[in-house]
Amino acid sequence: MRASRGMGAINPAKQPKPKRVVKRKDRPQDVDMYAEGGLYENINAKQKRIAAGSGEKMRKPGAPGAPTAAAFKASAKTAKR
């Protein structure tokens, strides 16, 4: 008889692998790269890192990974004023 799902030992090869966290030494550790504050907080955090000399550059509008116009409209709805 076969055990029902969720019972018994799981084969280690089938278990999900833990995510690796790579800390970069060229960025200040006090700035949270993935802040949960939203789009504008992330933009301000990146501008602070750039001003501190991180060597990063802001993405141009339309570049892959850059915020879209829809992202700015959505974040404007929840912006603190």
HTML snippet that shows the backbone in 3Dmol.js (N, CA, C, O; Angstrom):
<script src="https://3Dmol.org/build/3Dmol-min.js"></script>
<div id="view" style="width:600px;height:400px;position:relative"></div>
<script>
const pdb = `
ATOM      1  N   MET A   1       0.838  -1.172   0.000  1.00  0.00           N
ATOM      2  CA  MET A   1       0.000   0.000   0.000  1.00  0.00           C
ATOM      3  C   MET A   1       0.887   1.240   0.000  1.00  0.00           C
ATOM      4  O   MET A   1       1.891   1.295   0.710  1.00  0.00           O
ATOM      5  N   ARG A   2       0.521   2.199  -0.774  1.00  0.00           N
ATOM      6  CA  ARG A   2       1.305   3.431  -0.897  1.00  0.00           C
ATOM      7  C   ARG A   2       0.842   4.450   0.147  1.00  0.00           C
ATOM      8  O   ARG A   2      -0.354   4.628   0.375  1.00  0.00           O
ATOM      9  N   ALA A   3       1.820   5.117   0.776  1.00  0.00           N
ATOM     10  CA  ALA A   3       1.485   6.135   1.773  1.00  0.00           C
ATOM     11  C   ALA A   3       0.842   7.328   1.080  1.00  0.00           C
ATOM     12  O   ALA A   3       1.188   7.671  -0.051  1.00  0.00           O
ATOM     13  N   SER A   4      -0.096   7.951   1.778  1.00  0.00           N
ATOM     14  CA  SER A   4      -0.757   9.116   1.193  1.00  0.00           C
ATOM     15  C   SER A   4       0.212  10.286   1.148  1.00  0.00           C
ATOM     16  O   SER A   4       1.249  10.270   1.811  1.00  0.00           O
ATOM     17  N   ARG A   5      -0.125  11.283   0.376  1.00  0.00           N
ATOM     18  CA  ARG A   5       0.751  12.450   0.233  1.00  0.00           C
ATOM     19  C   ARG A   5       0.936  13.136   1.568  1.00  0.00           C
ATOM     20  O   ARG A   5       0.002  13.235   2.362  1.00  0.00           O
ATOM     21  N   GLY A   6       2.143  13.608   1.811  1.00  0.00           N
ATOM     22  CA  GLY A   6       2.425  14.351   3.021  1.00  0.00           C
ATOM     23  C   GLY A   6       2.856  13.466   4.170  1.00  0.00           C
ATOM     24  O   GLY A   6       3.194  13.971   5.241  1.00  0.00           O
ATOM     25  N   MET A   7       2.853  12.171   3.976  1.00  0.00           N
ATOM     26  CA  MET A   7       3.275  11.274   5.038  1.00  0.00           C
ATOM     27  C   MET A   7       4.580  10.609   4.640  1.00  0.00           C
ATOM     28  O   MET A   7       4.817  10.340   3.462  1.00  0.00           O
ATOM     29  N   GLY A   8       5.405  10.353   5.602  1.00  0.00           N
ATOM     30  CA  GLY A   8       6.645   9.667   5.343  1.00  0.00           C
ATOM     31  C   GLY A   8       7.779  10.631   5.078  1.00  0.00           C
ATOM     32  O   GLY A   8       7.588  11.846   5.015  1.00  0.00           O
ATOM     33  N   ALA A   9       8.963  10.066   4.925  1.00  0.00           N
ATOM     34  CA  ALA A   9      10.162  10.862   4.708  1.00  0.00           C
ATOM     35  C   ALA A   9      10.213  11.338   3.258  1.00  0.00           C
ATOM     36  O   ALA A   9       9.742  10.660   2.345  1.00  0.00           O
ATOM     37  N   ILE A  10      10.788  12.503   3.075  1.00  0.00           N
ATOM     38  CA  ILE A  10      10.934  13.072   1.739  1.00  0.00           C
ATOM     39  C   ILE A  10      12.356  12.802   1.270  1.00  0.00           C
ATOM     40  O   ILE A  10      13.322  13.010   2.004  1.00  0.00           O
ATOM     41  N   ASN A  11      12.460  12.346   0.058  1.00  0.00           N
ATOM     42  CA  ASN A  11      13.762  12.101  -0.535  1.00  0.00           C
ATOM     43  C   ASN A  11      14.536  13.423  -0.570  1.00  0.00           C
ATOM     44  O   ASN A  11      14.003  14.416  -1.066  1.00  0.00           O
ATOM     45  N   PRO A  12      15.785  13.473  -0.056  1.00  0.00           N
ATOM     46  CA  PRO A  12      16.542  14.736  -0.056  1.00  0.00           C
ATOM     47  C   PRO A  12      16.715  15.347  -1.445  1.00  0.00           C
ATOM     48  O   PRO A  12      16.842  16.565  -1.573  1.00  0.00           O
ATOM     49  N   ALA A  13      16.721  14.521  -2.476  1.00  0.00           N
ATOM     50  CA  ALA A  13      16.874  15.045  -3.832  1.00  0.00           C
ATOM     51  C   ALA A  13      15.626  15.801  -4.276  1.00  0.00           C
ATOM     52  O   ALA A  13      15.700  16.642  -5.173  1.00  0.00           O
ATOM     53  N   LYS A  14      14.487  15.512  -3.662  1.00  0.00           N
ATOM     54  CA  LYS A  14      13.232  16.155  -4.041  1.00  0.00           C
ATOM     55  C   LYS A  14      12.928  17.392  -3.209  1.00  0.00           C
ATOM     56  O   LYS A  14      11.991  18.126  -3.523  1.00  0.00           O
ATOM     57  N   GLN A  15      13.706  17.641  -2.146  1.00  0.00           N
ATOM     58  CA  GLN A  15      13.460  18.793  -1.296  1.00  0.00           C
ATOM     59  C   GLN A  15      13.927  20.069  -1.988  1.00  0.00           C
ATOM     60  O   GLN A  15      14.906  20.039  -2.733  1.00  0.00           O
ATOM     61  N   PRO A  16      13.241  21.195  -1.757  1.00  0.00           N
ATOM     62  CA  PRO A  16      13.684  22.450  -2.362  1.00  0.00           C
ATOM     63  C   PRO A  16      15.023  22.889  -1.779  1.00  0.00           C
ATOM     64  O   PRO A  16      15.281  22.728  -0.586  1.00  0.00           O
ATOM     65  N   LYS A  17      15.851  23.435  -2.625  1.00  0.00           N
ATOM     66  CA  LYS A  17      17.165  23.894  -2.181  1.00  0.00           C
ATOM     67  C   LYS A  17      17.031  25.259  -1.506  1.00  0.00           C
ATOM     68  O   LYS A  17      16.237  26.090  -1.947  1.00  0.00           O
ATOM     69  N   PRO A  18      17.802  25.495  -0.440  1.00  0.00           N
ATOM     70  CA  PRO A  18      17.729  26.812   0.217  1.00  0.00           C
ATOM     71  C   PRO A  18      18.302  27.884  -0.698  1.00  0.00           C
ATOM     72  O   PRO A  18      19.231  27.638  -1.468  1.00  0.00           O
ATOM     73  N   LYS A  19      17.728  29.080  -0.597  1.00  0.00           N
ATOM     74  CA  LYS A  19      18.197  30.189  -1.416  1.00  0.00           C
ATOM     75  C   LYS A  19      19.506  30.718  -0.851  1.00  0.00           C
ATOM     76  O   LYS A  19      19.651  30.896   0.358  1.00  0.00           O
ATOM     77  N   ARG A  20      20.454  30.966  -1.744  1.00  0.00           N
ATOM     78  CA  ARG A  20      21.737  31.503  -1.317  1.00  0.00           C
ATOM     79  C   ARG A  20      21.666  33.014  -1.290  1.00  0.00           C
ATOM     80  O   ARG A  20      21.176  33.645  -2.227  1.00  0.00           O
ATOM     81  N   VAL A  21      22.155  33.582  -0.217  1.00  0.00           N
ATOM     82  CA  VAL A  21      22.200  35.037  -0.089  1.00  0.00           C
ATOM     83  C   VAL A  21      23.647  35.455  -0.251  1.00  0.00           C
ATOM     84  O   VAL A  21      24.514  35.048   0.522  1.00  0.00           O
ATOM     85  N   VAL A  22      23.898  36.266  -1.254  1.00  0.00           N
ATOM     86  CA  VAL A  22      25.248  36.724  -1.525  1.00  0.00           C
ATOM     87  C   VAL A  22      25.345  38.177  -1.087  1.00  0.00           C
ATOM     88  O   VAL A  22      24.647  39.042  -1.615  1.00  0.00           O
ATOM     89  N   LYS A  23      26.216  38.439  -0.115  1.00  0.00           N
ATOM     90  CA  LYS A  23      26.420  39.815   0.333  1.00  0.00           C
ATOM     91  C   LYS A  23      27.516  40.429  -0.516  1.00  0.00           C
ATOM     92  O   LYS A  23      28.600  39.868  -0.668  1.00  0.00           O
ATOM     93  N   ARG A  24      27.211  41.584  -1.059  1.00  0.00           N
ATOM     94  CA  ARG A  24      28.200  42.272  -1.882  1.00  0.00           C
ATOM     95  C   ARG A  24      28.966  43.247  -1.018  1.00  0.00           C
ATOM     96  O   ARG A  24      28.383  44.006  -0.244  1.00  0.00           O
ATOM     97  N   LYS A  25      30.264  43.218  -1.158  1.00  0.00           N
ATOM     98  CA  LYS A  25      31.117  44.062  -0.333  1.00  0.00           C
ATOM     99  C   LYS A  25      31.188  45.496  -0.839  1.00  0.00           C
ATOM    100  O   LYS A  25      31.598  46.397  -0.108  1.00  0.00           O
ATOM    101  N   ASP A  26      30.785  45.709  -2.098  1.00  0.00           N
ATOM    102  CA  ASP A  26      30.898  47.048  -2.662  1.00  0.00           C
ATOM    103  C   ASP A  26      29.705  47.939  -2.321  1.00  0.00           C
ATOM    104  O   ASP A  26      29.692  49.112  -2.693  1.00  0.00           O
ATOM    105  N   ARG A  27      28.697  47.401  -1.615  1.00  0.00           N
ATOM    106  CA  ARG A  27      27.532  48.196  -1.241  1.00  0.00           C
ATOM    107  C   ARG A  27      27.500  48.392   0.264  1.00  0.00           C
ATOM    108  O   ARG A  27      27.888  47.493   1.010  1.00  0.00           O
ATOM    109  N   PRO A  28      27.049  49.540   0.720  1.00  0.00           N
ATOM    110  CA  PRO A  28      26.924  49.728   2.168  1.00  0.00           C
ATOM    111  C   PRO A  28      25.883  48.772   2.743  1.00  0.00           C
ATOM    112  O   PRO A  28      24.820  48.585   2.150  1.00  0.00           O
ATOM    113  N   GLN A  29      26.176  48.173   3.878  1.00  0.00           N
ATOM    114  CA  GLN A  29      25.292  47.189   4.465  1.00  0.00           C
ATOM    115  C   GLN A  29      24.100  47.826   5.178  1.00  0.00           C
ATOM    116  O   GLN A  29      23.100  47.152   5.425  1.00  0.00           O
ATOM    117  N   ASP A  30      24.192  49.118   5.512  1.00  0.00           N
ATOM    118  CA  ASP A  30      23.093  49.737   6.248  1.00  0.00           C
ATOM    119  C   ASP A  30      21.919  50.100   5.341  1.00  0.00           C
ATOM    120  O   ASP A  30      20.843  50.427   5.841  1.00  0.00           O
ATOM    121  N   VAL A  31      22.098  50.052   4.031  1.00  0.00           N
ATOM    122  CA  VAL A  31      21.027  50.366   3.100  1.00  0.00           C
ATOM    123  C   VAL A  31      20.382  49.054   2.678  1.00  0.00           C
ATOM    124  O   VAL A  31      21.046  48.184   2.114  1.00  0.00           O
ATOM    125  N   ASP A  32      19.096  48.911   2.949  1.00  0.00           N
ATOM    126  CA  ASP A  32      18.386  47.703   2.581  1.00  0.00           C
ATOM    127  C   ASP A  32      18.073  47.755   1.091  1.00  0.00           C
ATOM    128  O   ASP A  32      17.382  48.661   0.626  1.00  0.00           O
ATOM    129  N   MET A  33      18.579  46.790   0.355  1.00  0.00           N
ATOM    130  CA  MET A  33      18.433  46.815  -1.086  1.00  0.00           C
ATOM    131  C   MET A  33      16.988  46.556  -1.513  1.00  0.00           C
ATOM    132  O   MET A  33      16.521  47.113  -2.507  1.00  0.00           O
ATOM    133  N   TYR A  34      16.297  45.727  -0.777  1.00  0.00           N
ATOM    134  CA  TYR A  34      14.926  45.401  -1.126  1.00  0.00           C
ATOM    135  C   TYR A  34      13.995  45.914  -0.037  1.00  0.00           C
ATOM    136  O   TYR A  34      13.328  45.133   0.642  1.00  0.00           O
ATOM    137  N   ALA A  35      13.956  47.203   0.118  1.00  0.00           N
ATOM    138  CA  ALA A  35      13.110  47.802   1.151  1.00  0.00           C
ATOM    139  C   ALA A  35      11.655  47.527   0.819  1.00  0.00           C
ATOM    140  O   ALA A  35      11.276  47.465  -0.351  1.00  0.00           O
ATOM    141  N   GLU A  36      10.852  47.364   1.841  1.00  0.00           N
ATOM    142  CA  GLU A  36       9.452  47.062   1.623  1.00  0.00           C
ATOM    143  C   GLU A  36       8.620  48.327   1.550  1.00  0.00           C
ATOM    144  O   GLU A  36       7.391  48.251   1.543  1.00  0.00           O
ATOM    145  N   GLY A  37       9.256  49.487   1.496  1.00  0.00           N
ATOM    146  CA  GLY A  37       8.531  50.733   1.505  1.00  0.00           C
ATOM    147  C   GLY A  37       7.838  51.064   0.206  1.00  0.00           C
ATOM    148  O   GLY A  37       6.862  51.814   0.215  1.00  0.00           O
ATOM    149  N   GLY A  38       8.294  50.544  -0.896  1.00  0.00           N
ATOM    150  CA  GLY A  38       7.668  50.803  -2.170  1.00  0.00           C
ATOM    151  C   GLY A  38       8.630  51.394  -3.177  1.00  0.00           C
ATOM    152  O   GLY A  38       9.835  51.479  -2.940  1.00  0.00           O
ATOM    153  N   LEU A  39       8.083  51.796  -4.289  1.00  0.00           N
ATOM    154  CA  LEU A  39       8.868  52.265  -5.423  1.00  0.00           C
ATOM    155  C   LEU A  39       9.692  53.494  -5.087  1.00  0.00           C
ATOM    156  O   LEU A  39      10.892  53.527  -5.362  1.00  0.00           O
ATOM    157  N   TYR A  40       9.069  54.504  -4.495  1.00  0.00           N
ATOM    158  CA  TYR A  40       9.794  55.750  -4.238  1.00  0.00           C
ATOM    159  C   TYR A  40      10.887  55.567  -3.181  1.00  0.00           C
ATOM    160  O   TYR A  40      11.947  56.185  -3.279  1.00  0.00           O
ATOM    161  N   GLU A  41      10.638  54.728  -2.176  1.00  0.00           N
ATOM    162  CA  GLU A  41      11.691  54.476  -1.186  1.00  0.00           C
ATOM    163  C   GLU A  41      12.862  53.750  -1.820  1.00  0.00           C
ATOM    164  O   GLU A  41      14.014  54.038  -1.497  1.00  0.00           O
ATOM    165  N   ASN A  42      12.586  52.810  -2.720  1.00  0.00           N
ATOM    166  CA  ASN A  42      13.666  52.101  -3.400  1.00  0.00           C
ATOM    167  C   ASN A  42      14.470  53.049  -4.284  1.00  0.00           C
ATOM    168  O   ASN A  42      15.694  52.942  -4.358  1.00  0.00           O
ATOM    169  N   ILE A  43      13.786  53.973  -4.953  1.00  0.00           N
ATOM    170  CA  ILE A  43      14.485  54.945  -5.801  1.00  0.00           C
ATOM    171  C   ILE A  43      15.369  55.851  -4.942  1.00  0.00           C
ATOM    172  O   ILE A  43      16.521  56.107  -5.290  1.00  0.00           O
ATOM    173  N   ASN A  44      14.828  56.338  -3.817  1.00  0.00           N
ATOM    174  CA  ASN A  44      15.612  57.206  -2.938  1.00  0.00           C
ATOM    175  C   ASN A  44      16.802  56.466  -2.338  1.00  0.00           C
ATOM    176  O   ASN A  44      17.880  57.042  -2.193  1.00  0.00           O
ATOM    177  N   ALA A  45      16.613  55.183  -1.985  1.00  0.00           N
ATOM    178  CA  ALA A  45      17.710  54.401  -1.429  1.00  0.00           C
ATOM    179  C   ALA A  45      18.824  54.227  -2.465  1.00  0.00           C
ATOM    180  O   ALA A  45      20.007  54.297  -2.132  1.00  0.00           O
ATOM    181  N   LYS A  46      18.435  54.000  -3.717  1.00  0.00           N
ATOM    182  CA  LYS A  46      19.446  53.832  -4.767  1.00  0.00           C
ATOM    183  C   LYS A  46      20.184  55.144  -5.022  1.00  0.00           C
ATOM    184  O   LYS A  46      21.395  55.147  -5.244  1.00  0.00           O
ATOM    185  N   GLN A  47      19.452  56.256  -4.990  1.00  0.00           N
ATOM    186  CA  GLN A  47      20.110  57.550  -5.181  1.00  0.00           C
ATOM    187  C   GLN A  47      21.111  57.824  -4.062  1.00  0.00           C
ATOM    188  O   GLN A  47      22.169  58.405  -4.304  1.00  0.00           O
ATOM    189  N   LYS A  48      20.781  57.409  -2.834  1.00  0.00           N
ATOM    190  CA  LYS A  48      21.723  57.583  -1.722  1.00  0.00           C
ATOM    191  C   LYS A  48      22.958  56.719  -1.920  1.00  0.00           C
ATOM    192  O   LYS A  48      24.074  57.162  -1.646  1.00  0.00           O
ATOM    193  N   ARG A  49      22.769  55.470  -2.401  1.00  0.00           N
ATOM    194  CA  ARG A  49      23.920  54.596  -2.648  1.00  0.00           C
ATOM    195  C   ARG A  49      24.807  55.170  -3.739  1.00  0.00           C
ATOM    196  O   ARG A  49      26.033  55.107  -3.642  1.00  0.00           O
ATOM    197  N   ILE A  50      24.191  55.736  -4.786  1.00  0.00           N
ATOM    198  CA  ILE A  50      24.960  56.327  -5.887  1.00  0.00           C
ATOM    199  C   ILE A  50      25.745  57.532  -5.378  1.00  0.00           C
ATOM    200  O   ILE A  50      26.912  57.706  -5.727  1.00  0.00           O
ATOM    201  N   ALA A  51      25.105  58.369  -4.550  1.00  0.00           N
ATOM    202  CA  ALA A  51      25.784  59.547  -4.000  1.00  0.00           C
ATOM    203  C   ALA A  51      26.933  59.137  -3.088  1.00  0.00           C
ATOM    204  O   ALA A  51      27.919  59.863  -2.960  1.00  0.00           O
ATOM    205  N   ALA A  52      26.804  57.961  -2.447  1.00  0.00           N
ATOM    206  CA  ALA A  52      27.869  57.485  -1.562  1.00  0.00           C
ATOM    207  C   ALA A  52      29.013  56.856  -2.341  1.00  0.00           C
ATOM    208  O   ALA A  52      30.038  56.506  -1.756  1.00  0.00           O
ATOM    209  N   GLY A  53      28.854  56.707  -3.653  1.00  0.00           N
ATOM    210  CA  GLY A  53      29.938  56.199  -4.481  1.00  0.00           C
ATOM    211  C   GLY A  53      29.877  54.709  -4.750  1.00  0.00           C
ATOM    212  O   GLY A  53      30.919  54.062  -4.854  1.00  0.00           O
ATOM    213  N   SER A  54      28.678  54.145  -4.866  1.00  0.00           N
ATOM    214  CA  SER A  54      28.556  52.703  -5.080  1.00  0.00           C
ATOM    215  C   SER A  54      28.920  52.293  -6.507  1.00  0.00           C
ATOM    216  O   SER A  54      29.216  51.123  -6.751  1.00  0.00           O
ATOM    217  N   GLY A  55      28.902  53.230  -7.448  1.00  0.00           N
ATOM    218  CA  GLY A  55      29.223  52.901  -8.827  1.00  0.00           C
ATOM    219  C   GLY A  55      28.013  52.445  -9.632  1.00  0.00           C
ATOM    220  O   GLY A  55      28.140  52.141 -10.818  1.00  0.00           O
ATOM    221  N   GLU A  56      26.843  52.393  -9.002  1.00  0.00           N
ATOM    222  CA  GLU A  56      25.626  52.007  -9.709  1.00  0.00           C
ATOM    223  C   GLU A  56      25.148  53.165 -10.576  1.00  0.00           C
ATOM    224  O   GLU A  56      25.593  54.302 -10.419  1.00  0.00           O
ATOM    225  N   LYS A  57      24.239  52.858 -11.489  1.00  0.00           N
ATOM    226  CA  LYS A  57      23.616  53.884 -12.319  1.00  0.00           C
ATOM    227  C   LYS A  57      22.120  53.641 -12.330  1.00  0.00           C
ATOM    228  O   LYS A  57      21.663  52.503 -12.227  1.00  0.00           O
ATOM    229  N   MET A  58      21.362  54.720 -12.456  1.00  0.00           N
ATOM    230  CA  MET A  58      19.911  54.591 -12.572  1.00  0.00           C
ATOM    231  C   MET A  58      19.591  54.061 -13.969  1.00  0.00           C
ATOM    232  O   MET A  58      20.259  54.413 -14.942  1.00  0.00           O
ATOM    233  N   ARG A  59      18.565  53.211 -14.060  1.00  0.00           N
ATOM    234  CA  ARG A  59      18.163  52.686 -15.355  1.00  0.00           C
ATOM    235  C   ARG A  59      17.403  53.757 -16.126  1.00  0.00           C
ATOM    236  O   ARG A  59      16.696  54.578 -15.542  1.00  0.00           O
ATOM    237  N   LYS A  60      17.558  53.737 -17.437  1.00  0.00           N
ATOM    238  CA  LYS A  60      16.844  54.678 -18.302  1.00  0.00           C
ATOM    239  C   LYS A  60      15.394  54.211 -18.474  1.00  0.00           C
ATOM    240  O   LYS A  60      15.128  53.012 -18.395  1.00  0.00           O
ATOM    241  N   PRO A  61      14.462  55.122 -18.705  1.00  0.00           N
ATOM    242  CA  PRO A  61      13.074  54.709 -18.948  1.00  0.00           C
ATOM    243  C   PRO A  61      13.002  53.773 -20.148  1.00  0.00           C
ATOM    244  O   PRO A  61      13.592  54.044 -21.194  1.00  0.00           O
ATOM    245  N   GLY A  62      12.277  52.675 -19.990  1.00  0.00           N
ATOM    246  CA  GLY A  62      12.139  51.696 -21.058  1.00  0.00           C
ATOM    247  C   GLY A  62      13.171  50.586 -21.024  1.00  0.00           C
ATOM    248  O   GLY A  62      13.035  49.598 -21.745  1.00  0.00           O
ATOM    249  N   ALA A  63      14.206  50.729 -20.198  1.00  0.00           N
ATOM    250  CA  ALA A  63      15.219  49.685 -20.086  1.00  0.00           C
ATOM    251  C   ALA A  63      14.634  48.501 -19.318  1.00  0.00           C
ATOM    252  O   ALA A  63      13.748  48.683 -18.482  1.00  0.00           O
ATOM    253  N   PRO A  64      15.119  47.292 -19.593  1.00  0.00           N
ATOM    254  CA  PRO A  64      14.623  46.134 -18.841  1.00  0.00           C
ATOM    255  C   PRO A  64      14.885  46.302 -17.341  1.00  0.00           C
ATOM    256  O   PRO A  64      16.001  46.617 -16.928  1.00  0.00           O
ATOM    257  N   GLY A  65      13.859  46.091 -16.548  1.00  0.00           N
ATOM    258  CA  GLY A  65      13.989  46.214 -15.100  1.00  0.00           C
ATOM    259  C   GLY A  65      13.682  47.591 -14.560  1.00  0.00           C
ATOM    260  O   GLY A  65      13.571  47.766 -13.346  1.00  0.00           O
ATOM    261  N   ALA A  66      13.544  48.563 -15.426  1.00  0.00           N
ATOM    262  CA  ALA A  66      13.216  49.921 -14.984  1.00  0.00           C
ATOM    263  C   ALA A  66      11.723  50.000 -14.684  1.00  0.00           C
ATOM    264  O   ALA A  66      10.933  49.298 -15.316  1.00  0.00           O
ATOM    265  N   PRO A  67      11.321  50.844 -13.730  1.00  0.00           N
ATOM    266  CA  PRO A  67       9.896  50.975 -13.441  1.00  0.00           C
ATOM    267  C   PRO A  67       9.132  51.529 -14.639  1.00  0.00           C
ATOM    268  O   PRO A  67       9.620  52.407 -15.350  1.00  0.00           O
ATOM    269  N   THR A  68       7.951  51.015 -14.846  1.00  0.00           N
ATOM    270  CA  THR A  68       7.129  51.457 -15.961  1.00  0.00           C
ATOM    271  C   THR A  68       6.230  52.605 -15.519  1.00  0.00           C
ATOM    272  O   THR A  68       6.144  52.924 -14.333  1.00  0.00           O
ATOM    273  N   ALA A  69       5.567  53.215 -16.485  1.00  0.00           N
ATOM    274  CA  ALA A  69       4.630  54.291 -16.168  1.00  0.00           C
ATOM    275  C   ALA A  69       3.488  53.763 -15.309  1.00  0.00           C
ATOM    276  O   ALA A  69       2.978  54.477 -14.445  1.00  0.00           O
ATOM    277  N   ALA A  70       3.086  52.519 -15.541  1.00  0.00           N
ATOM    278  CA  ALA A  70       2.016  51.918 -14.743  1.00  0.00           C
ATOM    279  C   ALA A  70       2.465  51.734 -13.291  1.00  0.00           C
ATOM    280  O   ALA A  70       1.658  51.878 -12.372  1.00  0.00           O
ATOM    281  N   ALA A  71       3.735  51.420 -13.080  1.00  0.00           N
ATOM    282  CA  ALA A  71       4.244  51.257 -11.719  1.00  0.00           C
ATOM    283  C   ALA A  71       4.219  52.589 -10.980  1.00  0.00           C
ATOM    284  O   ALA A  71       3.909  52.633  -9.790  1.00  0.00           O
ATOM    285  N   PHE A  72       4.542  53.675 -11.677  1.00  0.00           N
ATOM    286  CA  PHE A  72       4.507  54.993 -11.047  1.00  0.00           C
ATOM    287  C   PHE A  72       3.067  55.403 -10.727  1.00  0.00           C
ATOM    288  O   PHE A  72       2.811  55.998  -9.680  1.00  0.00           O
ATOM    289  N   LYS A  73       2.126  55.087 -11.624  1.00  0.00           N
ATOM    290  CA  LYS A  73       0.725  55.417 -11.362  1.00  0.00           C
ATOM    291  C   LYS A  73       0.201  54.635 -10.170  1.00  0.00           C
ATOM    292  O   LYS A  73      -0.521  55.177  -9.334  1.00  0.00           O
ATOM    293  N   ALA A  74       0.566  53.352 -10.091  1.00  0.00           N
ATOM    294  CA  ALA A  74       0.099  52.521  -8.977  1.00  0.00           C
ATOM    295  C   ALA A  74       0.702  52.980  -7.655  1.00  0.00           C
ATOM    296  O   ALA A  74       0.026  52.959  -6.627  1.00  0.00           O
ATOM    297  N   SER A  75       1.963  53.394  -7.672  1.00  0.00           N
ATOM    298  CA  SER A  75       2.600  53.823  -6.428  1.00  0.00           C
ATOM    299  C   SER A  75       2.117  55.204  -6.008  1.00  0.00           C
ATOM    300  O   SER A  75       2.169  55.541  -4.825  1.00  0.00           O
ATOM    301  N   ALA A  76       1.645  56.012  -6.960  1.00  0.00           N
ATOM    302  CA  ALA A  76       1.125  57.334  -6.616  1.00  0.00           C
ATOM    303  C   ALA A  76      -0.164  57.229  -5.807  1.00  0.00           C
ATOM    304  O   ALA A  76      -0.494  58.139  -5.047  1.00  0.00           O
ATOM    305  N   LYS A  77      -0.895  56.128  -5.965  1.00  0.00           N
ATOM    306  CA  LYS A  77      -2.129  55.930  -5.227  1.00  0.00           C
ATOM    307  C   LYS A  77      -1.880  55.733  -3.747  1.00  0.00           C
ATOM    308  O   LYS A  77      -2.723  56.080  -2.920  1.00  0.00           O
ATOM    309  N   THR A  78      -0.720  55.174  -3.405  1.00  0.00           N
ATOM    310  CA  THR A  78      -0.426  54.876  -2.001  1.00  0.00           C
ATOM    311  C   THR A  78       0.679  55.775  -1.455  1.00  0.00           C
ATOM    312  O   THR A  78       1.176  55.536  -0.354  1.00  0.00           O
ATOM    313  N   ALA A  79       1.066  56.794  -2.196  1.00  0.00           N
ATOM    314  CA  ALA A  79       2.147  57.681  -1.748  1.00  0.00           C
ATOM    315  C   ALA A  79       1.731  58.465  -0.521  1.00  0.00           C
ATOM    316  O   ALA A  79       0.593  58.924  -0.411  1.00  0.00           O
ATOM    317  N   LYS A  80       2.677  58.612   0.405  1.00  0.00           N
ATOM    318  CA  LYS A  80       2.403  59.405   1.615  1.00  0.00           C
ATOM    319  C   LYS A  80       2.602  60.864   1.270  1.00  0.00           C
ATOM    320  O   LYS A  80       3.624  61.242   0.698  1.00  0.00           O
ATOM    321  N   ARG A  81       1.640  61.670   1.612  1.00  0.00           N
ATOM    322  CA  ARG A  81       1.731  63.094   1.287  1.00  0.00           C
ATOM    323  C   ARG A  81       1.722  63.918   2.534  1.00  0.00           C
ATOM    324  O   ARG A  81       1.791  65.145   2.464  1.00  0.00           O
TER     325      ARG A  81
END
`;
const viewer = $3Dmol.createViewer("view");
viewer.addModel(pdb, "pdb");
viewer.setStyle({}, {cartoon: {color: "spectrum"}});
viewer.zoomTo();
viewer.render();
</script>
